[in-house]
Amino acid sequence: MTAAAEALFDLSGRVFLVSGAASGVARALVATLVARGARLVLTDSDPAKVERIAAIYEDALSFQTDITDADAVECAVQRTRDQYGRIDGGINAAGLLPISPSETMDPATFRRCVDVNLTGAFLFSRALSPVLKEEGGGRLLHISSVSSMVSNPNYAAYAGSKGGLAQIVRVLAREWAPYRITVNAIGPALTRTSLTEDYLSDPEFHARAVNDIPMGRLGEPEDIVGAALLLLGPGGAFITGQTIYVDGGRTLV
């Protein structure tokens, strides 16, 4: 790669707050961001898991944060700024995946899914926006899903939350574009992570999921890294309000 091309993905010294950092998708992304010179603050609702991940990286700070708690999210933003003196953006990988027939789904499960996947994404973005405005711009990136576009049976809670996320990304992008804050999402196809492993252990579910993807395989966490580097780096400076599907063609079906 030429120096000019390399500069498009340069994250040296940039500071990012990562929510849901213990997820499989986030772990792959964290490894690449650190290798690219970024400095990270890792948060998750599971303190033990996120501490184990942070321990791998010498300079990473980690702590427990509930993304649905507005005060806790704002505290995470402040702690990040206190640690590094600046923030260049946020990456939200927090999420729940309840799969259940709509007629029998517990309403509490539906509400919790929307609270984490949608309300949490909003609170995370809103908490970062004042700081990014002061910094003269920044990047917000959410991990969404092909379910923001396709309609799978039994996905009412998850698809509803991700469909809402796609629209929130568009609205926030328009509101904050004058401040040079970009807001985007990546929508993977069904990906092998701790969130999906129980479902994928069912051979019928696994076969159906693979069959729905034209490229004939499930996603891997590493598949989203390229798109994330583009959206977080200098090369993505003029991209905002988009959900980029990294899905092996799933949204074509």
ZADO-1210 file (C-alpha; in nm, 4 decimals, padded with zeros to 6 digits):
<atoms>
<atom x="00.0000" y="00.0000" z="00.0000" code="MET" pos="1"/>
<atom x="00.1344" y="00.3432" z="-00.0914" code="THR" pos="2"/>
<atom x="00.1856" y="00.6087" z="00.1742" code="ALA" pos="3"/>
<atom x="-00.1073" y="00.8085" z="00.0349" code="ALA" pos="4"/>
<atom x="-00.3373" y="00.5058" z="00.0513" code="ALA" pos="5"/>
<atom x="-00.2148" y="00.4140" z="00.3983" code="GLU" pos="6"/>
<atom x="-00.2963" y="00.7642" z="00.5223" code="ALA" pos="7"/>
<atom x="-00.6646" y="00.7106" z="00.4404" code="LEU" pos="8"/>
<atom x="-00.6830" y="00.4531" z="00.7218" code="PHE" pos="9"/>
<atom x="-00.4422" y="00.6141" z="00.9682" code="ASP" pos="10"/>
<atom x="-00.5781" y="00.6212" z="01.3239" code="LEU" pos="11"/>
<atom x="-00.2549" y="00.7057" z="01.5041" code="SER" pos="12"/>
<atom x="-00.3252" y="00.8816" z="01.8323" code="GLY" pos="13"/>
<atom x="-00.6999" y="00.8931" z="01.7850" code="ARG" pos="14"/>
<atom x="-00.9097" y="00.8209" z="02.0937" code="VAL" pos="15"/>
<atom x="-01.2267" y="00.6121" z="02.0728" code="PHE" pos="16"/>
<atom x="-01.4789" y="00.5060" z="02.3362" code="LEU" pos="17"/>
<atom x="-01.6025" y="00.1525" z="02.2636" code="VAL" pos="18"/>
<atom x="-01.9328" y="00.0260" z="02.4041" code="SER" pos="19"/>
<atom x="-02.0080" y="-00.3465" z="02.4043" code="GLY" pos="20"/>
<atom x="-01.6345" y="-00.4079" z="02.3833" code="ALA" pos="21"/>
<atom x="-01.6627" y="-00.7676" z="02.5083" code="ALA" pos="22"/>
<atom x="-01.8648" y="-00.8751" z="02.2041" code="SER" pos="23"/>
<atom x="-01.7004" y="-01.0870" z="01.9359" code="GLY" pos="24"/>
<atom x="-01.7407" y="-00.8201" z="01.6697" code="VAL" pos="25"/>
<atom x="-01.5890" y="-00.5528" z="01.8937" code="ALA" pos="26"/>
<atom x="-01.2919" y="-00.7697" z="01.9927" code="ARG" pos="27"/>
<atom x="-01.1837" y="-00.8078" z="01.6297" code="ALA" pos="28"/>
<atom x="-01.2227" y="-00.4370" z="01.5741" code="LEU" pos="29"/>
<atom x="-01.0372" y="-00.3424" z="01.8922" code="VAL" pos="30"/>
<atom x="-00.7356" y="-00.5496" z="01.7910" code="ALA" pos="31"/>
<atom x="-00.7140" y="-00.3740" z="01.4549" code="THR" pos="32"/>
<atom x="-00.7666" y="-00.0250" z="01.5958" code="LEU" pos="33"/>
<atom x="-00.4883" y="-00.0734" z="01.8493" code="VAL" pos="34"/>
<atom x="-00.2599" y="-00.2043" z="01.5748" code="ALA" pos="35"/>
<atom x="-00.3409" y="00.1114" z="01.3785" code="ARG" pos="36"/>
<atom x="-00.2303" y="00.3322" z="01.6652" code="GLY" pos="37"/>
<atom x="-00.5662" y="00.4205" z="01.8204" code="ALA" pos="38"/>
<atom x="-00.6096" y="00.4638" z="02.1957" code="ARG" pos="39"/>
<atom x="-00.9217" y="00.3015" z="02.3358" code="LEU" pos="40"/>
<atom x="-01.1479" y="00.3085" z="02.6365" code="VAL" pos="41"/>
<atom x="-01.3407" y="-00.0200" z="02.6516" code="LEU" pos="42"/>
<atom x="-01.6774" y="-00.0476" z="02.8229" code="THR" pos="43"/>
<atom x="-01.9267" y="-00.3295" z="02.8580" code="ASP" pos="44"/>
<atom x="-02.2046" y="-00.4448" z="03.0874" code="SER" pos="45"/>
<atom x="-01.9863" y="-00.7450" z="03.1812" code="ASP" pos="46"/>
<atom x="-01.6905" y="-00.6067" z="03.3795" code="PRO" pos="47"/>
<atom x="-01.4954" y="-00.9319" z="03.3980" code="ALA" pos="48"/>
<atom x="-01.4982" y="-00.9891" z="03.0237" code="LYS" pos="49"/>
<atom x="-01.4037" y="-00.6360" z="02.9312" code="VAL" pos="50"/>
<atom x="-01.1215" y="-00.6322" z="03.1870" code="GLU" pos="51"/>
<atom x="-00.9761" y="-00.9479" z="03.0313" code="ARG" pos="52"/>
<atom x="-00.9803" y="-00.7855" z="02.6883" code="ILE" pos="53"/>
<atom x="-00.8287" y="-00.4603" z="02.8114" code="ALA" pos="54"/>
<atom x="-00.5500" y="-00.6534" z="02.9841" code="ALA" pos="55"/>
<atom x="-00.4233" y="-00.7608" z="02.6415" code="ILE" pos="56"/>
<atom x="-00.3546" y="-00.4001" z="02.5464" code="TYR" pos="57"/>
<atom x="-00.1101" y="-00.2034" z="02.7578" code="GLU" pos="58"/>
<atom x="-00.2733" y="00.1399" z="02.7376" code="ASP" pos="59"/>
<atom x="-00.6423" y="00.0442" z="02.7224" code="ALA" pos="60"/>
<atom x="-00.8717" y="00.1613" z="02.9994" code="LEU" pos="61"/>
<atom x="-01.1818" y="-00.0452" z="03.0790" code="SER" pos="62"/>
<atom x="-01.4837" y="-00.0274" z="03.3070" code="PHE" pos="63"/>
<atom x="-01.8425" y="-00.1439" z="03.3351" code="GLN" pos="64"/>
<atom x="-02.1119" y="00.0686" z="03.1709" code="THR" pos="65"/>
<atom x="-02.4801" y="00.0040" z="03.1088" code="ASP" pos="66"/>
<atom x="-02.5521" y="00.1684" z="02.7738" code="ILE" pos="67"/>
<atom x="-02.9173" y="00.2164" z="02.8700" code="THR" pos="68"/>
<atom x="-02.8192" y="00.4341" z="03.1689" code="ASP" pos="69"/>
<atom x="-02.7767" y="00.7921" z="03.0445" code="ALA" pos="70"/>
<atom x="-02.5764" y="00.9001" z="03.3499" code="ASP" pos="71"/>
<atom x="-02.3428" y="00.6011" z="03.3216" code="ALA" pos="72"/>
<atom x="-02.2786" y="00.6680" z="02.9533" code="VAL" pos="73"/>
<atom x="-02.2035" y="01.0344" z="03.0204" code="GLU" pos="74"/>
<atom x="-01.9665" y="00.9258" z="03.2972" code="CYS" pos="75"/>
<atom x="-01.7873" y="00.6968" z="03.0509" code="ALA" pos="76"/>
<atom x="-01.7426" y="00.9873" z="02.8115" code="VAL" pos="77"/>
<atom x="-01.6044" y="01.2077" z="03.0889" code="GLN" pos="78"/>
<atom x="-01.3647" y="00.9389" z="03.2097" code="ARG" pos="79"/>
<atom x="-01.2382" y="00.8927" z="02.8560" code="THR" pos="80"/>
<atom x="-01.1744" y="01.2655" z="02.8228" code="ARG" pos="81"/>
<atom x="-01.0086" y="01.2782" z="03.1652" code="ASP" pos="82"/>
<atom x="-00.7783" y="00.9924" z="03.0684" code="GLN" pos="83"/>
<atom x="-00.6670" y="01.1175" z="02.7269" code="TYR" pos="84"/>
<atom x="-00.7620" y="01.4846" z="02.7154" code="GLY" pos="85"/>
<atom x="-00.9680" y="01.4360" z="02.4020" code="ARG" pos="86"/>
<atom x="-01.2110" y="01.2058" z="02.2220" code="ILE" pos="87"/>
<atom x="-01.2199" y="01.1484" z="01.8475" code="ASP" pos="88"/>
<atom x="-01.5228" y="00.9229" z="01.8320" code="GLY" pos="89"/>
<atom x="-01.7287" y="00.6373" z="01.9622" code="GLY" pos="90"/>
<atom x="-01.7977" y="00.2814" z="01.8494" code="ILE" pos="91"/>
<atom x="-02.1120" y="00.1120" z="01.9745" code="ASN" pos="92"/>
<atom x="-02.1197" y="-00.2673" z="01.9531" code="ALA" pos="93"/>
<atom x="-02.3604" y="-00.3309" z="02.2419" code="ALA" pos="94"/>
<atom x="-02.6589" y="-00.5450" z="02.1496" code="GLY" pos="95"/>
<atom x="-02.9088" y="-00.8183" z="02.2275" code="LEU" pos="96"/>
<atom x="-03.0484" y="-01.0814" z="01.9892" code="LEU" pos="97"/>
<atom x="-03.3759" y="-01.2357" z="02.1078" code="PRO" pos="98"/>
<atom x="-03.5298" y="-01.4655" z="01.8464" code="ILE" pos="99"/>
<atom x="-03.8858" y="-01.5717" z="01.9251" code="SER" pos="100"/>
<atom x="-04.2283" y="-01.5985" z="01.7610" code="PRO" pos="101"/>
<atom x="-04.4012" y="-01.2632" z="01.7937" code="SER" pos="102"/>
<atom x="-04.7186" y="-01.4124" z="01.9481" code="GLU" pos="103"/>
<atom x="-04.5294" y="-01.5688" z="02.2377" code="THR" pos="104"/>
<atom x="-04.2457" y="-01.3216" z="02.2933" code="MET" pos="105"/>
<atom x="-04.2399" y="-01.1799" z="02.6450" code="ASP" pos="106"/>
<atom x="-04.3105" y="-00.8049" z="02.6163" code="PRO" pos="107"/>
<atom x="-04.0299" y="-00.7454" z="02.8665" code="ALA" pos="108"/>
<atom x="-03.7869" y="-00.9145" z="02.6266" code="THR" pos="109"/>
<atom x="-03.9044" y="-00.6917" z="02.3424" code="PHE" pos="110"/>
<atom x="-03.8656" y="-00.3781" z="02.5523" code="ARG" pos="111"/>
<atom x="-03.5200" y="-00.4770" z="02.6768" code="ARG" pos="112"/>
<atom x="-03.4001" y="-00.5440" z="02.3202" code="CYS" pos="113"/>
<atom x="-03.5215" y="-00.2037" z="02.2022" code="VAL" pos="114"/>
<atom x="-03.3767" y="-00.0387" z="02.5118" code="ASP" pos="115"/>
<atom x="-03.0264" y="-00.1766" z="02.4492" code="VAL" pos="116"/>
<atom x="-03.0137" y="-00.1799" z="02.0698" code="ASN" pos="117"/>
<atom x="-03.1966" y="00.1446" z="01.9992" code="LEU" pos="118"/>
<atom x="-03.2273" y="00.3664" z="02.3063" code="THR" pos="119"/>
<atom x="-02.8731" y="00.2759" z="02.4121" code="GLY" pos="120"/>
<atom x="-02.7382" y="00.3722" z="02.0703" code="ALA" pos="121"/>
<atom x="-02.9137" y="00.7069" z="02.0976" code="PHE" pos="122"/>
<atom x="-02.7841" y="00.7742" z="02.4498" code="LEU" pos="123"/>
<atom x="-02.4299" y="00.6770" z="02.3485" code="PHE" pos="124"/>
<atom x="-02.4378" y="00.9111" z="02.0485" code="SER" pos="125"/>
<atom x="-02.5939" y="01.1966" z="02.2416" code="ARG" pos="126"/>
<atom x="-02.3410" y="01.1736" z="02.5250" code="ALA" pos="127"/>
<atom x="-02.0506" y="01.2002" z="02.2809" code="LEU" pos="128"/>
<atom x="-02.1886" y="01.4753" z="02.0598" code="SER" pos="129"/>
<atom x="-02.1056" y="01.7792" z="02.2805" code="PRO" pos="130"/>
<atom x="-01.7447" y="01.6653" z="02.3200" code="VAL" pos="131"/>
<atom x="-01.7065" y="01.5977" z="01.9481" code="LEU" pos="132"/>
<atom x="-01.8483" y="01.9411" z="01.8696" code="LYS" pos="133"/>
<atom x="-01.5856" y="02.0966" z="02.0950" code="GLU" pos="134"/>
<atom x="-01.3179" y="01.8904" z="01.9217" code="GLU" pos="135"/>
<atom x="-01.4269" y="02.0247" z="01.5838" code="GLY" pos="136"/>
<atom x="-01.5702" y="01.6944" z="01.4623" code="GLY" pos="137"/>
<atom x="-01.5490" y="01.3208" z="01.5105" code="GLY" pos="138"/>
<atom x="-01.6832" y="00.9791" z="01.4198" code="ARG" pos="139"/>
<atom x="-01.9732" y="00.7778" z="01.5567" code="LEU" pos="140"/>
<atom x="-02.0051" y="00.4184" z="01.4400" code="LEU" pos="141"/>
<atom x="-02.2749" y="00.1700" z="01.5364" code="HIS" pos="142"/>
<atom x="-02.2766" y="-00.2034" z="01.4710" code="ILE" pos="143"/>
<atom x="-02.6177" y="-00.2726" z="01.3225" code="SER" pos="144"/>
<atom x="-02.7389" y="-00.5719" z="01.1202" code="SER" pos="145"/>
<atom x="-02.8876" y="-00.6811" z="00.7904" code="VAL" pos="146"/>
<atom x="-03.2039" y="-00.7110" z="00.9990" code="SER" pos="147"/>
<atom x="-03.2459" y="-00.3358" z="00.9598" code="SER" pos="148"/>
<atom x="-03.3434" y="-00.4197" z="00.6004" code="MET" pos="149"/>
<atom x="-03.4416" y="-00.7886" z="00.5626" code="VAL" pos="150"/>
<atom x="-03.7410" y="-00.9484" z="00.7313" code="SER" pos="151"/>
<atom x="-03.6683" y="-01.2752" z="00.9093" code="ASN" pos="152"/>
<atom x="-03.9507" y="-01.4531" z="01.0918" code="PRO" pos="153"/>
<atom x="-03.9252" y="-01.4358" z="01.4722" code="ASN" pos="154"/>
<atom x="-03.7006" y="-01.1290" z="01.4624" code="TYR" pos="155"/>
<atom x="-03.9619" y="-00.8648" z="01.5517" code="ALA" pos="156"/>
<atom x="-03.7723" y="-00.7216" z="01.8491" code="ALA" pos="157"/>
<atom x="-03.4261" y="-00.7374" z="01.6931" code="TYR" pos="158"/>
<atom x="-03.5245" y="-00.6229" z="01.3445" code="ALA" pos="159"/>
<atom x="-03.7419" y="-00.3484" z="01.4876" code="GLY" pos="160"/>
<atom x="-03.4559" y="-00.2165" z="01.6969" code="SER" pos="161"/>
<atom x="-03.2059" y="-00.2303" z="01.4104" code="LYS" pos="162"/>
<atom x="-03.4485" y="-00.0730" z="01.1654" code="GLY" pos="163"/>
<atom x="-03.4920" y="00.2105" z="01.4127" code="GLY" pos="164"/>
<atom x="-03.1154" y="00.2366" z="01.4498" code="LEU" pos="165"/>
<atom x="-03.0715" y="00.2837" z="01.0745" code="ALA" pos="166"/>
<atom x="-03.3098" y="00.5775" z="01.0847" code="GLN" pos="167"/>
<atom x="-03.1548" y="00.7295" z="01.3979" code="ILE" pos="168"/>
<atom x="-02.8185" y="00.7140" z="01.2222" code="VAL" pos="169"/>
<atom x="-02.9664" y="00.9137" z="00.9331" code="ARG" pos="170"/>
<atom x="-03.1320" y="01.1744" z="01.1573" code="VAL" pos="171"/>
<atom x="-02.8306" y="01.2280" z="01.3841" code="LEU" pos="172"/>
<atom x="-02.6019" y="01.2459" z="01.0812" code="ALA" pos="173"/>
<atom x="-02.8105" y="01.5270" z="00.9395" code="ARG" pos="174"/>
<atom x="-02.8316" y="01.7127" z="01.2710" code="GLU" pos="175"/>
<atom x="-02.4577" y="01.6964" z="01.3392" code="TRP" pos="176"/>
<atom x="-02.3136" y="01.7251" z="00.9872" code="ALA" pos="177"/>
<atom x="-02.2545" y="02.1014" z="01.0314" code="PRO" pos="178"/>
<atom x="-02.0204" y="02.0135" z="01.3195" code="TYR" pos="179"/>
<atom x="-01.8189" y="01.7654" z="01.1073" code="ARG" pos="180"/>
<atom x="-01.9477" y="01.4716" z="01.3101" code="ILE" pos="181"/>
<atom x="-02.0159" y="01.1685" z="01.0942" code="THR" pos="182"/>
<atom x="-02.2688" y="00.9080" z="01.2092" code="VAL" pos="183"/>
<atom x="-02.2722" y="00.5701" z="01.0366" code="ASN" pos="184"/>
<atom x="-02.3457" y="00.2024" z="01.0936" code="ALA" pos="185"/>
<atom x="-02.2200" y="-00.1308" z="00.9672" code="ILE" pos="186"/>
<atom x="-02.4786" y="-00.4019" z="00.9041" code="GLY" pos="187"/>
<atom x="-02.3238" y="-00.7502" z="00.9101" code="PRO" pos="188"/>
<atom x="-02.4989" y="-01.0676" z="00.8039" code="ALA" pos="189"/>
<atom x="-02.5376" y="-01.3347" z="01.0719" code="LEU" pos="190"/>
<atom x="-02.1919" y="-01.3549" z="01.2260" code="THR" pos="191"/>
<atom x="-02.0229" y="-01.6117" z="01.4498" code="ARG" pos="192"/>
<atom x="-02.0084" y="-01.4500" z="01.7954" code="THR" pos="193"/>
<atom x="-02.1095" y="-01.5294" z="02.1518" code="SER" pos="194"/>
<atom x="-02.4407" y="-01.3598" z="02.0717" code="LEU" pos="195"/>
<atom x="-02.5244" y="-01.6144" z="01.8016" code="THR" pos="196"/>
<atom x="-02.3454" y="-01.9315" z="01.9110" code="GLU" pos="197"/>
<atom x="-02.6463" y="-02.0864" z="02.0872" code="ASP" pos="198"/>
<atom x="-02.8682" y="-02.0350" z="01.7823" code="TYR" pos="199"/>
<atom x="-02.5993" y="-02.1615" z="01.5432" code="LEU" pos="200"/>
<atom x="-02.5587" y="-02.4803" z="01.7472" code="SER" pos="201"/>
<atom x="-02.8950" y="-02.5867" z="01.6012" code="ASP" pos="202"/>
<atom x="-02.8055" y="-02.7575" z="01.2688" code="PRO" pos="203"/>
<atom x="-03.1325" y="-02.6522" z="01.1056" code="GLU" pos="204"/>
<atom x="-03.0896" y="-02.2885" z="01.2064" code="PHE" pos="205"/>
<atom x="-02.7263" y="-02.2945" z="01.0902" code="HIS" pos="206"/>
<atom x="-02.8102" y="-02.4448" z="00.7516" code="ALA" pos="207"/>
<atom x="-03.0927" y="-02.1980" z="00.6925" code="ARG" pos="208"/>
<atom x="-02.8718" y="-01.9025" z="00.7850" code="ALA" pos="209"/>
<atom x="-02.5960" y="-02.0077" z="00.5452" code="VAL" pos="210"/>
<atom x="-02.8469" y="-02.0770" z="00.2705" code="ASN" pos="211"/>
<atom x="-02.9824" y="-01.7217" z="00.3007" code="ASP" pos="212"/>
<atom x="-02.6402" y="-01.5689" z="00.2276" code="ILE" pos="213"/>
<atom x="-02.5527" y="-01.5758" z="-00.1451" code="PRO" pos="214"/>
<atom x="-02.1793" y="-01.6107" z="-00.0759" code="MET" pos="215"/>
<atom x="-02.2578" y="-01.9340" z="00.1083" code="GLY" pos="216"/>
<atom x="-02.0989" y="-01.8691" z="00.4468" code="ARG" pos="217"/>
<atom x="-02.1642" y="-01.6925" z="00.7746" code="LEU" pos="218"/>
<atom x="-01.9963" y="-01.3666" z="00.8620" code="GLY" pos="219"/>
<atom x="-01.6842" y="-01.3545" z="01.0764" code="GLU" pos="220"/>
<atom x="-01.6012" y="-01.0644" z="01.3104" code="PRO" pos="221"/>
<atom x="-01.2968" y="-00.9810" z="01.0985" code="GLU" pos="222"/>
<atom x="-01.5222" y="-00.9147" z="00.7983" code="ASP" pos="223"/>
<atom x="-01.6345" y="-00.5783" z="00.9357" code="ILE" pos="224"/>
<atom x="-01.2873" y="-00.4424" z="01.0036" code="VAL" pos="225"/>
<atom x="-01.2251" y="-00.2959" z="00.6570" code="GLY" pos="226"/>
<atom x="-01.5488" y="-00.0994" z="00.6524" code="ALA" pos="227"/>
<atom x="-01.4890" y="00.0209" z="01.0073" code="ALA" pos="228"/>
<atom x="-01.1403" y="00.1483" z="00.9251" code="LEU" pos="229"/>
<atom x="-01.2833" y="00.3406" z="00.6320" code="LEU" pos="230"/>
<atom x="-01.5618" y="00.4994" z="00.8365" code="LEU" pos="231"/>
<atom x="-01.3353" y="00.5861" z="01.1308" code="LEU" pos="232"/>
<atom x="-01.0334" y="00.7033" z="00.9335" code="GLY" pos="233"/>
<atom x="-00.9577" y="01.0020" z="00.7095" code="PRO" pos="234"/>
<atom x="-01.0906" y="00.8144" z="00.4059" code="GLY" pos="235"/>
<atom x="-01.4438" y="00.8246" z="00.5487" code="GLY" pos="236"/>
<atom x="-01.4557" y="01.1987" z="00.6170" code="ALA" pos="237"/>
<atom x="-01.7366" y="01.2609" z="00.3647" code="PHE" pos="238"/>
<atom x="-01.9486" y="00.9530" z="00.4450" code="ILE" pos="239"/>
<atom x="-02.2343" y="01.0063" z="00.6885" code="THR" pos="240"/>
<atom x="-02.5847" y="00.8781" z="00.7579" code="GLY" pos="241"/>
<atom x="-02.5112" y="00.5416" z="00.5982" code="GLN" pos="242"/>
<atom x="-02.5580" y="00.1806" z="00.7008" code="THR" pos="243"/>
<atom x="-02.2980" y="-00.0149" z="00.5063" code="ILE" pos="244"/>
<atom x="-02.3976" y="-00.3799" z="00.4718" code="TYR" pos="245"/>
<atom x="-02.1095" y="-00.6262" z="00.5032" code="VAL" pos="246"/>
<atom x="-02.3241" y="-00.9278" z="00.4377" code="ASP" pos="247"/>
<atom x="-02.2089" y="-01.1614" z="00.1602" code="GLY" pos="248"/>
<atom x="-02.5115" y="-01.0496" z="-00.0382" code="GLY" pos="249"/>
<atom x="-02.7729" y="-01.1189" z="00.2297" code="ARG" pos="250"/>
<atom x="-02.9622" y="-00.7948" z="00.1634" code="THR" pos="251"/>
<atom x="-02.9928" y="-00.8905" z="-00.2039" code="LEU" pos="252"/>
<atom x="-03.2200" y="-01.1850" z="-00.1246" code="VAL" pos="253"/>
</atoms>
